Amino acid sequence: MSNSTIDVKPIAGALGAEVFGVDLSKPLSDAQEADIHQAYLDHLVIFFRDQKLDAENLVRVAAMFGEPNEYPFAKGLEGHPKITPLVKNAEDKANFGGGAFHADTTYLPHPPVATMLYGLEIPPAGGDTLFANMYLAYDTLSDGMKRLIDPLVGISSAGAGRVGDRKKLMNADSKSIQLQNLDKLSMEAEQPAVRVHEETGRQALYVNYIHTLKFKGWTEAESAPVLNYLFQHLKRPEFTARFRWQPGSLAVWDNRSSQHYPINDYHGHRRVMWRVTLEAAA
């Protein structure tokens, strides 16, 4: 799709599009910003190639999508605390955020509306990111399942253990990432099982394997059959897209309507990314 200021090319049927004709290192016009934001809403995750961005540029670009905030469990970049450097060295085994599809930090009372990830050093192969469309995940549920989950509230935990002991997993990354506040991994928040997107008005499935422990008022055992079905359903291949990173690639995804899965298949190679999470603008 092409319009007056940018060229948008979908990468899959479910979600995801590359945006061309933009140099993000330079100030953008109001029309460009509006077109980019619309592409982000339409495609849930958008990608820019061959961008040469320093920390100041990255924070400026991030502000198009929300208010940059600080990630609670890792120290930010020196001089730019709202940029989290995600480093996996060749000898590291664990990668940050790996293990399953998820939405970011749903254990916070107000999770980020968007996340931005910028590739600095990329392995020669591997390290792709999968994305899944939570509008489609919800829309394709049966009417009976929708009636069941529509009123439910999920309990999200920072320390949920479905991908292993979260503290141990995070410590496994500590050679390359400066961790902090691990005593707060017990933090929890209530989130709707089905979220109504504030900008589009569409309903999206809003439970995720890494953080959603159970439903409010239900035990974990009672919640498990429904949650496990939803976790399997939301990652159906026809709901997904896969992005191959290159140095200078930038991704921005809507944390309200999509989930993502960073693939940990590049052992023996170094990978360096900068991440910014974004709150809703005041």
C-alpha positions as CSV (number, residue, x, y, z in Angstrom):
1,M,0.0,0.0,0.0
2,S,1.4,3.4,-1.0
3,N,0.2,6.8,0.1
4,S,1.4,10.4,-0.1
5,T,4.3,10.0,2.4
6,I,5.3,6.3,2.9
7,D,5.2,3.0,1.1
8,V,3.8,0.1,3.2
9,K,4.3,-3.5,2.2
10,P,2.7,-6.3,4.3
11,I,5.0,-9.3,5.1
12,A,2.2,-11.8,5.9
13,G,-1.5,-12.2,5.7
14,A,-2.1,-11.9,9.4
15,L,-0.1,-8.9,10.5
16,G,3.2,-7.1,9.9
17,A,4.3,-4.6,7.3
18,E,7.6,-3.0,6.2
19,V,7.6,0.8,5.8
20,F,9.8,2.3,3.1
21,G,10.6,5.9,2.1
22,V,11.4,7.1,5.6
23,D,14.7,8.2,7.2
24,L,14.0,8.1,10.9
25,S,17.3,9.8,11.7
26,K,15.7,13.0,10.5
27,P,12.6,14.9,11.8
28,L,9.4,13.8,10.1
29,S,6.5,15.8,8.9
30,D,3.1,15.7,10.7
31,A,1.8,13.8,7.7
32,Q,4.5,11.2,7.8
33,E,4.0,10.6,11.5
34,A,0.2,10.3,11.0
35,D,0.7,7.8,8.1
36,I,3.2,5.7,10.1
37,H,0.9,5.6,13.1
38,Q,-2.0,4.5,11.0
39,A,0.2,1.7,9.4
40,Y,1.1,0.6,13.0
41,L,-2.6,0.4,13.9
42,D,-3.5,-1.3,10.7
43,H,-0.7,-3.9,10.7
44,L,-0.1,-4.3,14.5
45,V,3.7,-4.4,13.9
46,I,5.7,-2.3,11.5
47,F,9.3,-2.6,10.4
48,F,11.9,-0.2,9.0
49,R,15.1,-1.3,7.3
50,D,18.6,0.3,7.1
51,Q,18.0,2.9,9.8
52,K,21.0,4.6,11.3
53,L,19.8,5.7,14.8
54,D,21.6,6.9,17.8
55,A,20.0,6.9,21.3
56,E,18.5,10.3,21.0
57,N,17.0,9.6,17.6
58,L,15.5,6.3,19.0
59,V,13.8,8.0,21.9
60,R,12.5,10.8,19.6
61,V,11.0,8.2,17.2
62,A,9.6,6.2,20.1
63,A,7.6,9.2,21.2
64,M,5.5,8.9,18.1
65,F,3.9,5.9,19.6
66,G,3.7,6.8,23.3
67,E,5.6,7.9,26.4
68,P,8.9,6.1,26.8
69,N,9.3,4.4,30.2
70,E,11.9,2.4,32.1
71,Y,11.9,-1.4,32.2
72,P,11.8,-2.4,35.9
73,F,14.2,-5.4,35.9
74,A,17.2,-4.2,33.8
75,K,19.3,-1.1,33.9
76,G,18.9,1.3,31.0
77,L,21.6,2.6,28.7
78,E,24.1,5.0,30.3
79,G,22.6,8.5,29.8
80,H,19.4,7.1,28.3
81,P,17.7,5.1,31.0
82,K,14.6,4.5,29.0
83,I,16.5,2.4,26.4
84,T,17.2,-1.1,27.6
85,P,20.2,-2.7,26.0
86,L,19.5,-6.4,25.3
87,V,22.8,-8.2,24.7
88,K,23.3,-11.9,24.2
89,N,27.0,-12.8,23.9
90,A,28.3,-15.8,22.0
91,E,28.8,-17.8,25.2
92,D,25.3,-17.0,26.6
93,K,22.6,-19.7,26.5
94,A,19.4,-17.8,27.4
95,N,18.0,-14.9,25.5
96,F,15.9,-12.1,26.9
97,G,12.2,-12.6,26.7
98,G,12.4,-16.0,25.0
99,G,10.4,-19.2,25.6
100,A,6.9,-18.4,24.4
101,F,4.6,-15.9,22.8
102,H,3.7,-13.0,25.2
103,A,2.7,-9.4,25.6
104,D,5.2,-7.3,27.4
105,T,5.0,-6.6,31.2
106,T,1.3,-7.4,31.7
107,Y,2.2,-7.7,35.4
108,L,2.2,-3.9,35.6
109,P,-1.1,-2.1,36.3
110,H,-0.7,-0.2,33.1
111,P,1.4,-2.3,30.6
112,P,3.1,-0.6,27.7
113,V,0.9,0.2,24.7
114,A,3.8,-0.4,22.4
115,T,7.4,-1.8,22.2
116,M,10.2,-0.7,19.9
117,L,13.2,-2.9,19.2
118,Y,16.3,-1.7,17.2
119,G,18.9,-4.1,15.8
120,L,22.6,-3.1,16.3
121,E,24.5,-6.4,16.0
122,I,22.7,-9.3,14.4
123,P,23.8,-13.0,14.1
124,P,24.5,-14.3,10.5
125,A,21.4,-16.6,10.9
126,G,18.7,-17.1,13.5
127,G,17.4,-14.7,16.0
128,D,14.2,-14.0,14.1
129,T,11.1,-12.7,16.0
130,L,7.6,-14.2,15.6
131,F,4.5,-12.1,16.0
132,A,0.9,-13.1,16.4
133,N,-2.4,-11.2,15.8
134,M,-4.6,-11.2,18.9
135,Y,-7.6,-9.7,17.1
136,L,-7.6,-12.8,14.9
137,A,-7.1,-15.0,17.9
138,Y,-10.2,-13.6,19.5
139,D,-12.3,-13.3,16.4
140,T,-11.9,-17.0,15.6
141,L,-13.0,-18.3,18.9
142,S,-16.4,-19.9,19.1
143,D,-19.3,-17.9,20.4
144,G,-19.4,-20.1,23.5
145,M,-15.8,-19.5,24.3
146,K,-16.2,-15.7,23.8
147,R,-19.1,-15.7,26.2
148,L,-17.0,-17.6,28.8
149,I,-13.9,-15.4,28.6
150,D,-15.4,-11.9,27.8
151,P,-16.0,-11.1,31.5
152,L,-12.9,-12.8,32.9
153,V,-10.0,-11.0,34.5
154,G,-6.5,-12.5,34.3
155,I,-3.9,-12.4,37.0
156,S,-0.5,-11.6,35.5
157,S,2.7,-12.2,37.4
158,A,6.2,-11.0,36.8
159,G,7.6,-14.3,38.2
160,A,5.3,-16.8,36.5
161,G,7.1,-20.1,36.1
162,R,5.8,-21.7,32.9
163,V,9.1,-21.2,31.1
164,G,11.1,-22.2,34.2
165,D,12.1,-20.3,37.3
166,R,11.9,-16.7,36.1
167,K,14.6,-15.4,38.5
168,K,17.0,-18.1,37.4
169,L,16.2,-17.5,33.8
170,M,16.8,-13.8,34.2
171,N,20.1,-14.5,36.1
172,A,21.2,-16.6,33.2
173,D,21.2,-13.4,31.2
174,S,23.0,-11.4,33.8
175,K,26.5,-11.8,32.2
176,S,25.3,-9.6,29.4
177,I,22.3,-7.6,30.9
178,Q,22.5,-5.6,34.1
179,L,19.6,-6.8,36.2
180,Q,17.9,-5.0,39.0
181,N,14.8,-5.2,41.3
182,L,14.6,-9.0,41.2
183,D,13.1,-8.9,44.6
184,K,10.0,-7.5,42.9
185,L,9.4,-10.5,40.7
186,S,6.4,-11.2,42.8
187,M,4.5,-8.2,41.5
188,E,1.1,-9.0,40.0
189,A,-1.6,-7.1,38.2
190,E,-5.2,-7.7,37.0
191,Q,-5.8,-7.5,33.2
192,P,-8.9,-8.3,31.2
193,A,-8.8,-11.6,29.4
194,V,-10.2,-9.7,26.4
195,R,-9.0,-6.2,25.8
196,V,-10.8,-3.5,23.9
197,H,-8.2,-1.6,22.0
198,E,-8.4,2.1,23.0
199,E,-7.7,3.4,19.5
200,T,-9.4,0.9,17.1
201,G,-12.3,-0.3,19.4
202,R,-11.6,-3.9,18.4
203,Q,-11.4,-6.8,20.9
204,A,-8.2,-8.7,21.3
205,L,-7.2,-11.8,23.3
206,Y,-5.1,-10.5,26.2
207,V,-3.8,-13.6,28.1
208,N,-0.2,-14.8,27.6
209,Y,1.7,-17.9,28.5
210,I,4.6,-16.2,30.3
211,H,2.7,-13.9,32.6
212,T,-1.0,-15.0,33.0
213,L,-1.2,-17.3,36.0
214,K,-5.0,-17.7,36.4
215,F,-8.3,-16.0,36.3
216,K,-9.5,-13.8,39.1
217,G,-11.7,-15.8,41.4
218,W,-10.5,-19.1,40.0
219,T,-7.8,-21.4,41.2
220,E,-4.8,-22.1,39.0
221,A,-6.0,-25.7,38.5
222,E,-9.5,-24.4,37.4
223,S,-8.0,-21.8,35.1
224,A,-5.5,-24.2,33.4
225,P,-7.8,-26.0,30.9
226,V,-9.1,-22.7,29.5
227,L,-5.8,-20.9,29.6
228,N,-3.9,-23.8,28.0
229,Y,-6.5,-23.9,25.2
230,L,-6.1,-20.2,24.6
231,F,-2.3,-20.4,24.7
232,Q,-2.3,-23.1,22.0
233,H,-5.0,-21.3,19.9
234,L,-3.3,-17.9,19.8
235,K,-0.1,-19.2,18.2
236,R,-1.8,-20.9,15.2
237,P,0.4,-20.4,12.2
238,E,-2.2,-18.4,10.2
239,F,-2.2,-15.8,12.9
240,T,1.5,-15.2,12.7
241,A,4.3,-13.4,10.9
242,R,8.1,-13.9,11.1
243,F,10.7,-11.1,10.9
244,R,14.3,-11.6,9.9
245,W,16.5,-9.0,11.5
246,Q,19.3,-7.1,9.9
247,P,21.6,-4.4,11.4
248,G,19.6,-1.1,11.3
249,S,16.2,-2.9,11.4
250,L,13.6,-1.3,13.7
251,A,10.4,-2.9,14.8
252,V,7.4,-1.3,16.5
253,W,4.6,-3.5,17.8
254,D,1.3,-2.8,19.4
255,N,1.4,-4.6,22.8
256,R,-2.4,-4.4,23.1
257,S,-3.2,-6.4,20.0
258,S,-0.2,-8.6,19.3
259,Q,2.2,-11.0,21.0
260,H,5.7,-11.8,20.1
261,Y,8.2,-14.6,20.5
262,P,12.0,-14.0,20.1
263,I,13.6,-17.2,18.8
264,N,16.7,-18.4,20.6
265,D,18.5,-20.3,17.8
266,Y,21.7,-18.4,17.4
267,H,24.0,-19.9,20.0
268,G,27.7,-19.0,19.5
269,H,26.9,-15.6,18.0
270,R,26.5,-12.1,19.6
271,R,23.3,-10.2,19.3
272,V,22.8,-6.6,20.5
273,M,19.4,-4.8,20.5
274,W,18.0,-1.6,22.0
275,R,14.5,-1.8,23.4
276,V,12.1,1.0,24.4
277,T,8.6,0.3,25.9
278,L,6.0,3.0,25.7
279,E,3.1,4.0,27.9
280,A,0.0,5.7,26.6
281,A,0.7,9.4,26.0
282,A,-0.8,11.6,28.7
